């Protein structure tokens, strides 16, 4: 990373400070802000990348990027997919399919050292990995940054060591190797307390923790319900040929209009199947049989199907560079 970073940027790191989704009361307000933040992000950063999980939030963010890049003749940045080795197969299929449909350049961020050990020893999720068998790079993170003292740790995504190695270390290694200065991500204020104080442009400049960069966060102001409103009334009608221009909210996977199928829609089939969050195959369950957008979002928790997400853990992981 250049020594001048971030001196060449002209962004307001306080933009969004003290705000919440209530400050953007209509879907039009939310979309207008998302477009503004996306445009500034694409214009200001010399080498941005967009985080793409295949989930609804990052796909909505990618939609805004595509629309803004096309309208203002800006480059569509590389998409980074963190492959933590415990995804649903449908997520890989979805990302591969829509990367081709939307002509995206996708980089897969993996902790190859951990992955090689898992493959060599034919490990299953939950099996122990000896710390001493990993590279000095990973051992440094485990011992010095995480201050983890045990001899082994479980091969599980939703643990302190597992999450950091499989997600954060994999991401930071890609940011460093690609010299990324702005990471555009789809986090939202309402998801977790650990994200409630984020701003639209959020600095990550400590070189002792991560490669210096900024987080650009265009959909902070969305809540779960408005994400789905945006999908069915904007994203899908504007990107899927044959979908009603004014939108349509399907009631099931076989209730799509005009002969369209799930394969035609940029919405993961896991959401049709009742999942509201797509963490990992090992630790995420569907909440009901209803599609995610038809569930009781006001009185139930979006991440109820995920095993992790304890706030103290999330705070510690975010301090180390987790999204």
C-alpha positions in Angstrom: 0.0 0.0 0.0 1.3 3.4 -0.9 2.7 5.6 1.9 0.3 8.4 0.9 -2.8 6.4 1.8 -5.3 7.8 2.6 -4.1 11.3 1.6 -5.5 11.0 -2.0 -9.0 10.4 -0.7 -11.7 12.9 -0.2 -14.3 11.0 1.8 -16.3 11.9 5.0 -15.6 9.3 7.6 -18.4 10.7 9.8 -21.1 10.3 7.1 -23.8 8.3 8.8 -22.5 8.8 12.3 -25.4 8.6 14.8 -27.9 7.6 12.1 -30.1 4.5 11.8 -32.4 3.0 9.2 -35.2 5.3 10.6 -33.3 8.3 9.1 -34.0 6.9 5.6 -37.8 6.2 5.9 -38.7 5.2 2.4 -37.2 2.7 0.0 -36.4 5.6 -2.4 -34.5 7.4 0.4 -32.4 4.2 1.1 -31.7 3.6 -2.6 -30.7 7.3 -3.2 -28.2 7.1 -0.4 -26.9 3.7 -1.6 -26.3 5.1 -5.1 -24.5 8.2 -3.7 -22.2 6.2 -1.5 -21.5 3.7 -4.3 -20.7 6.4 -6.8 -18.2 8.1 -4.4 -16.6 4.8 -3.6 -16.1 3.9 -7.2 -14.7 7.4 -8.0 -12.5 7.9 -4.9 -10.7 4.6 -4.6 -7.9 3.7 -7.0 -8.3 -0.1 -6.6 -11.6 -1.0 -4.9 -13.1 -4.5 -4.5 -16.6 -5.6 -3.5 -17.2 -8.4 -1.0 -19.7 -10.9 -2.4 -21.0 -13.8 -0.3 -23.8 -14.8 -2.6 -26.2 -13.6 0.1 -28.9 -11.0 -0.3 -27.0 -8.0 1.2 -23.8 -8.4 -0.8 -25.8 -9.1 -4.0 -27.9 -6.0 -3.4 -24.6 -4.0 -3.0 -23.3 -5.6 -6.2 -26.5 -4.5 -8.0 -25.9 -0.9 -7.0 -22.3 -1.1 -8.2 -23.3 -2.5 -11.5 -26.0 0.2 -12.0 -23.7 3.1 -11.0 -20.7 1.8 -13.0 -22.9 1.5 -16.1 -24.6 4.9 -15.7 -21.4 6.9 -14.9 -19.0 4.9 -17.1 -17.0 3.6 -14.1 -15.2 0.3 -13.8 -16.9 -2.5 -12.0 -14.5 -3.6 -9.3 -13.3 -7.2 -8.7 -15.6 -9.2 -6.5 -14.0 -11.1 -3.6 -15.6 -14.3 -2.4 -14.3 -15.7 0.8 -14.3 -19.5 0.5 -14.2 -20.8 4.1 -14.6 -24.4 2.9 -18.0 -24.8 4.7 -20.4 -23.2 2.3 -23.6 -24.7 1.0 -23.0 -26.1 -2.4 -25.9 -23.9 -3.7 -23.9 -20.8 -2.7 -21.0 -21.8 -5.0 -23.4 -22.6 -7.8 -25.1 -19.3 -7.4 -21.9 -17.3 -7.4 -20.5 -19.1 -10.4 -23.7 -18.7 -12.3 -24.3 -15.0 -11.7 -20.6 -14.1 -12.1 -20.9 -15.4 -15.6 -24.3 -13.8 -16.2 -23.1 -10.4 -15.0 -19.6 -10.7 -16.5 -17.9 -10.3 -13.1 -14.2 -10.8 -12.2 -14.3 -13.0 -9.0 -11.3 -13.7 -6.8 -11.7 -16.5 -4.3 -10.0 -15.7 -1.0 -9.0 -18.9 0.8 -6.7 -19.7 3.7 -4.8 -22.2 1.5 -2.6 -23.4 4.4 -5.6 -24.5 6.5 -7.3 -25.9 3.4 -4.3 -28.0 2.5 -4.1 -29.5 6.0 -7.8 -30.3 6.0 -7.5 -32.0 2.6 -4.3 -33.9 3.5 -5.8 -35.3 6.6 -9.4 -35.7 5.3 -10.8 -33.6 8.1 -14.5 -33.0 8.8 -15.9 -29.9 10.4 -15.3 -30.1 14.1 -12.1 -32.1 13.8 -9.0 -30.7 15.6 -6.2 -28.9 13.7 -2.8 -28.7 15.5 -1.6 -25.1 15.7 2.0 -26.3 15.2 1.2 -27.9 11.8 0.2 -24.5 10.3 2.4 -21.9 8.6 4.2 -19.2 10.6 1.8 -16.7 9.2 -1.2 -18.5 10.7 0.6 -19.3 13.9 1.3 -15.6 14.3 -2.3 -14.7 14.0 -3.3 -17.5 16.4 -0.7 -16.8 19.1 0.0 -13.1 18.8 -3.2 -11.5 17.6 -5.8 -13.9 19.0 -3.7 -14.8 22.0 -5.0 -18.4 21.7 -2.9 -20.8 23.9 -4.4 -24.2 23.2 -2.4 -26.7 21.1 -5.3 -27.4 18.7 -8.5 -25.7 17.5 -11.6 -27.1 15.8 -12.1 -26.9 12.1 -15.3 -24.9 12.5 -16.1 -21.6 10.9 -18.2 -20.3 13.8 -15.5 -20.2 16.4 -13.0 -17.5 17.4 -9.9 -19.1 15.8 -11.8 -20.7 12.9 -13.6 -17.6 11.8 -10.5 -15.5 12.0 -8.3 -17.9 10.0 -10.9 -18.9 7.4 -12.4 -15.5 6.8 -10.4 -12.6 8.1 -6.9 -13.9 7.3 -8.0 -15.1 3.9 -9.5 -11.7 3.2 -6.6 -9.7 4.5 -4.1 -11.7 2.4 -6.1 -10.9 -0.7 -6.3 -7.2 0.1 -2.6 -7.1 0.6 -1.7 -9.1 -2.5 -4.1 -7.1 -4.7 -3.2 -3.7 -3.1 -6.9 -3.0 -2.4 -7.6 0.4 -0.9 -11.4 0.3 -0.6 -13.6 -2.7 0.3 -17.2 -2.2 -0.7 -19.4 -4.4 1.6 -23.0 -5.1 2.3 -23.2 -4.7 6.1 -26.2 -3.1 7.7 -26.8 -1.2 10.9 -29.7 -3.4 12.0 -27.9 -6.8 11.7 -25.9 -6.7 14.9 -25.0 -4.3 17.7 -21.3 -4.7 16.6 -22.2 -2.9 13.3 -24.6 -0.3 14.6 -21.9 2.4 14.9 -20.5 1.9 11.4 -20.3 4.9 9.0 -20.6 4.8 5.2 -16.9 5.3 4.8 -15.0 3.5 7.6 -11.2 3.6 8.0 -9.2 0.5 8.6 -5.7 2.0 8.7 -3.7 0.1 11.3 -1.0 -1.8 9.5 -0.3 -4.0 12.5 -3.8 -5.6 12.2 -4.7 -5.5 8.5 -3.5 -4.0 5.2 -4.6 -0.4 5.4 -7.9 0.2 3.5 -11.3 1.7 3.9 -14.7 0.0 4.1 -17.3 1.5 1.8 -20.8 0.5 3.1 -23.6 1.6 0.8 -26.5 -0.3 2.4 -26.0 0.5 6.1 -29.4 2.2 6.1 -31.4 -0.8 4.8 -33.2 -3.2 7.2 -34.0 -6.8 6.3 -37.5 -6.0 5.0 -36.3 -3.1 2.8 -33.6 -5.4 1.3 -36.3 -7.7 0.1 -38.4 -4.7 -1.1 -35.5 -3.6 -3.2 -35.0 -7.0 -4.7 -38.6 -7.7 -5.8 -39.3 -4.1 -6.9 -36.0 -2.9 -8.3 -33.2 -5.5 -8.6 -35.1 -8.4 -10.2 -37.4 -6.3 -12.5 -34.4 -4.3 -13.8 -32.0 -7.3 -14.3 -34.3 -10.2 -15.3 -35.9 -10.1 -18.7 -39.6 -10.9 -18.5 -40.1 -9.9 -14.9 -42.9 -7.4 -14.3 -41.6 -3.9 -14.4 -43.5 -2.9 -11.3 -42.2 -5.9 -9.4 -43.8 -9.1 -8.0 -43.3 -10.8 -4.7 -43.4 -14.6 -5.2 -45.0 -16.7 -2.5 -42.9 -19.8 -3.2 -40.3 -21.2 -5.6 -43.0 -22.2 -8.1 -44.8 -18.8 -8.0 -42.5 -16.8 -10.3 -44.2 -15.0 -13.1 -44.0 -15.5 -16.9 -42.5 -18.9 -16.8 -39.4 -17.8 -14.9 -37.6 -20.2 -12.5 -35.2 -19.7 -9.6 -32.3 -20.1 -12.0 -33.4 -16.9 -13.7 -33.5 -14.9 -10.5 -30.4 -13.3 -8.7 -31.7 -14.6 -5.3 -30.1 -17.6 -3.7 -32.4 -20.7 -3.7 -31.6 -21.1 0.0 -33.8 -18.0 0.7 -36.7 -19.6 -1.2 -36.2 -22.7 1.0 -36.7 -20.8 4.3 -33.1 -19.7 5.2 -32.8 -16.0 6.3 -29.0 -16.1 6.7 -26.4 -18.1 4.8 -23.5 -18.5 7.2 -22.3 -22.1 6.6 -23.6 -25.5 5.9 -22.4 -26.7 9.3 -23.9 -24.1 11.5 -26.9 -22.5 9.7 -30.5 -23.9 9.7 -33.6 -22.6 8.0 -36.0 -20.8 10.3 -39.3 -22.0 8.7 -40.5 -23.4 5.4 -41.5 -20.0 4.1 -39.3 -18.0 1.8 -37.2 -15.5 3.8 -39.1 -12.4 2.7 -42.5 -13.8 3.9 -41.3 -14.6 7.4 -42.1 -12.5 10.5 -39.2 -10.1 10.3 -40.4 -7.8 13.0 -40.8 -10.4 15.8 -38.0 -12.8 14.9 -34.2 -12.6 14.6 -32.7 -12.7 11.1 -29.7 -14.7 12.3 -31.6 -17.1 14.6 -30.5 -20.0 12.4 -26.8 -19.3 12.9 -24.8 -20.7 15.7 -22.4 -17.8 16.1 -23.1 -14.1 16.3 -22.5 -13.6 20.0 -21.9 -9.9 20.3 -18.6 -10.0 22.3 -17.2 -12.5 19.8 -18.3 -10.3 16.9 -16.7 -7.2 18.4 -13.4 -9.0 18.9 -13.4 -10.4 15.3 -14.4 -7.1 13.8 -11.4 -5.4 15.6 -9.2 -7.9 13.7 -10.8 -7.1 10.3 -13.9 -9.3 10.1 -16.7 -7.7 8.1 
